[in-house]
Amino acid sequence: MSERIIIIGAGQAGLQIAESLRAEAFAGEILLLGEEGFAPYQRPPLSKAWLAGETATEKLTLRGPEFFGAKSIDLRLGAPVAAVDLTARSVTLADGETLDWTGLAFATGASARRPKLDGADLPGVCVLRGLRDAREISARLAAARRIVVVGGGFIGLEVAAAARKKGVEAIVVEAQDRLMARAVTPKISEFFAELHRARGVEIHFGAQVAGLEGSDAVRAVALADGGGFHTDLVVFGIGASANDATAAAAGLACDRGIIVDSCARASAQNVVAAGDCTVFKRPDGSAVRLESVQNAVEQGKAAAAALMGREKPFVATPWFWSDQYDVKLQMAVGGEGCDLQVARPSGENAFSLFNYRGEKLISVESVNRPGEHLLARRLLDAGLSPSPELVGDAAADLKSLLR
Ligand SMILES: Cc1cc2nc3c(=O)[nH]c(=O)nc-3n(C[C@H](O)[C@H](O)[C@H](O)COP(=O)(O)OP(=O)(O)OC[C@H]3O[C@@H](n4cnc5c(N)ncnc54)[C@H](O)[C@@H]3O)c2cc1C
């Protein structure tokens, strides 16, 4: 058989693997199989500009149809893979067709977690992962007076901000005592809580949803403490789980994600995985699961190289962003457990926090400071730690450290 690489999942990572294979001069067949009926598209705007009605659906597309022709990438949409045979080196589609491969890539992404609560299947109880979900939320938002967002993480808060931009009342229910608690430091949580309150969002901390009520559609959210809210729409932003069931059933090592090494290699020969479906096991045994565009892109490049027999480990500092109202938050996180936080101020609603453990810079969080954030990321990538005094002096030139 001539060489054929099959990529399962036509999202951000799957597309990147296909593109990088051609960039790595792979001359065989590339089959990109997607479950959804849409060509690869960007998900981040779904909870941001797209939901706020500020960007068109066509703008979400990552590559136009001419790209796939020009690169000889066979993109098949509406083609979910049901099973993989690692010994026979084949995949079976849901419609029964079997296809052979010489190299295989999993880029199956993740699924939004759905609540296991009474009333969770009522119309108007939504999650947000793909374009189909976003279209449903957008249509319901147009007719809603109020939305209850469960989960004060990035996606939930972005949805709340889009709802407020459309004049819909928004309530955020968060089980913890601060916003985005898993991803940002308390100062950033406080800044965003104030921002949302100033735009009219009601935030309830330490609150647990006990059930959803309604007959034909959701009409109320009941809280565990006996309280609750009337509402037309509920969006759960309570995290996502890696789509690793097909890989696990095939016999690949999985642990809440397909286990990969720093070169995106899975536990079988000529099999790689990239993006939200993976968990990266460090040599010391610790596990990292990232859900970000950067990770999908960088791991996708590593996966393509690995399929070509080359090692291209992914080493950059993980970074992420969120847009809420007119505020851009960016985070680059090279470590946890900061014991010193130094603010680099630069005006109203614009600052960066440089976070240290001992004398080492471990992460930087920026609010409306994209240029400074890029610089900070380069410092983190280079393993450089500017002194707290230098960072705190807004006039000091941090760029000179990179020369
Ligand atoms: C609303 C939202 C906002 C986000 N905002 C940000 C942000 O601001 N910044 C950021 O960095 N990241 C953000 N993310 C995360 C980012 O979009 C993901 O990390 C990225 O899309 C991961 O790419 P992926 O290819 O791994 O997964 P996906 O893009 O989810 O693609 C996986 C694809 O595989 C398909 N698939 C699954 N199983 C099969 C199968 N068996 N057969 C065939 N196809 C299959 C799926 O249908 C899907 O199309 C956001 C995500 C969402 C949902």
The ligand as a MOL file (V3000), in Angstrom:
LIG
                    3D

  0  0  0     0  0            999 V3000
M  V30 BEGIN CTAB
M  V30 COUNTS 53 58 0 0 0
M  V30 BEGIN ATOM
M  V30 1 C -16.4720 28.5420 22.9370 0
M  V30 2 C -14.9780 28.2970 22.9720 0
M  V30 3 C -14.1100 29.3600 23.1760 0
M  V30 4 C -12.7350 29.1530 23.1970 0
M  V30 5 N -11.8950 30.2090 23.3720 0
M  V30 6 C -10.5650 30.0310 23.3280 0
M  V30 7 C -9.6480 31.1320 23.4260 0
M  V30 8 O -10.0610 32.2670 23.6030 0
M  V30 9 N -8.3190 30.8670 23.3300 0
M  V30 10 C -7.8400 29.6110 23.1310 0
M  V30 11 O -6.6170 29.4240 23.0420 0
M  V30 12 N -8.6640 28.5500 23.0530 0
M  V30 13 C -10.0120 28.7290 23.1430 0
M  V30 14 N -10.8560 27.6400 23.0470 0
M  V30 15 C -10.2740 26.3030 22.9540 0
M  V30 16 C -9.8710 25.9870 21.5300 0
M  V30 17 O -10.9070 26.2970 20.6340 0
M  V30 18 C -9.5050 24.5070 21.4640 0
M  V30 19 O -8.4070 24.3200 22.3210 0
M  V30 20 C -9.1680 24.0480 20.0590 0
M  V30 21 O -10.2730 24.1670 19.2140 0
M  V30 22 C -8.7060 22.6120 20.1150 0
M  V30 23 O -8.5590 22.1090 18.8220 0
M  V30 24 P -8.7700 20.5390 18.5550 0
M  V30 25 O -8.5170 20.3430 17.1220 0
M  V30 26 O -8.0340 19.7600 19.5540 0
M  V30 27 O -10.3110 20.2950 18.8650 0
M  V30 28 P -11.5620 20.7810 18.0720 0
M  V30 29 O -11.3300 22.1350 17.4810 0
M  V30 30 O -12.7190 20.5960 19.0070 0
M  V30 31 O -11.7090 19.7470 16.8630 0
M  V30 32 C -11.9710 18.3780 17.0620 0
M  V30 33 C -12.8470 17.8780 15.9400 0
M  V30 34 O -12.8430 16.4740 15.9410 0
M  V30 35 C -14.1400 16.0120 15.6450 0
M  V30 36 N -14.2910 14.6060 16.0820 0
M  V30 37 C -14.3980 14.1450 17.3360 0
M  V30 38 N -14.5230 12.8170 17.3400 0
M  V30 39 C -14.4850 12.4270 16.0310 0
M  V30 40 C -14.5730 11.1650 15.3900 0
M  V30 41 N -14.7030 10.0210 16.0690 0
M  V30 42 N -14.5100 11.1310 14.0340 0
M  V30 43 C -14.3620 12.2710 13.3140 0
M  V30 44 N -14.2750 13.5020 13.8950 0
M  V30 45 C -14.3300 13.5660 15.2430 0
M  V30 46 C -15.0200 16.9930 16.3790 0
M  V30 47 O -16.3500 16.9650 15.9020 0
M  V30 48 C -14.3030 18.3130 16.0870 0
M  V30 49 O -14.7620 18.8840 14.8890 0
M  V30 50 C -12.2300 27.8460 23.0310 0
M  V30 51 C -13.1170 26.7550 22.8640 0
M  V30 52 C -14.4640 26.9810 22.8190 0
M  V30 53 C -15.4030 25.8090 22.6340 0
M  V30 END ATOM
M  V30 BEGIN BOND
M  V30 1 1 1 2
M  V30 2 1 2 3
M  V30 3 2 2 52
M  V30 4 2 3 4
M  V30 5 1 4 5
M  V30 6 1 4 50
M  V30 7 2 5 6
M  V30 8 1 6 7
M  V30 9 1 6 13
M  V30 10 2 7 8
M  V30 11 1 7 9
M  V30 12 1 9 10
M  V30 13 2 10 11
M  V30 14 1 10 12
M  V30 15 2 12 13
M  V30 16 1 13 14
M  V30 17 1 14 15
M  V30 18 1 14 50
M  V30 19 1 15 16
M  V30 20 1 16 17
M  V30 21 1 16 18
M  V30 22 1 18 19
M  V30 23 1 18 20
M  V30 24 1 20 21
M  V30 25 1 20 22
M  V30 26 1 22 23
M  V30 27 1 23 24
M  V30 28 2 24 25
M  V30 29 1 24 26
M  V30 30 1 24 27
M  V30 31 1 27 28
M  V30 32 2 28 29
M  V30 33 1 28 30
M  V30 34 1 28 31
M  V30 35 1 31 32
M  V30 36 1 32 33
M  V30 37 1 33 34
M  V30 38 1 33 48
M  V30 39 1 34 35
M  V30 40 1 35 36
M  V30 41 1 35 46
M  V30 42 1 36 37
M  V30 43 1 36 45
M  V30 44 2 37 38
M  V30 45 1 38 39
M  V30 46 1 39 40
M  V30 47 2 39 45
M  V30 48 1 40 41
M  V30 49 2 40 42
M  V30 50 1 42 43
M  V30 51 2 43 44
M  V30 52 1 44 45
M  V30 53 1 46 47
M  V30 54 1 46 48
M  V30 55 1 48 49
M  V30 56 2 50 51
M  V30 57 1 51 52
M  V30 58 1 52 53
M  V30 END BOND
M  V30 END CTAB
M  END
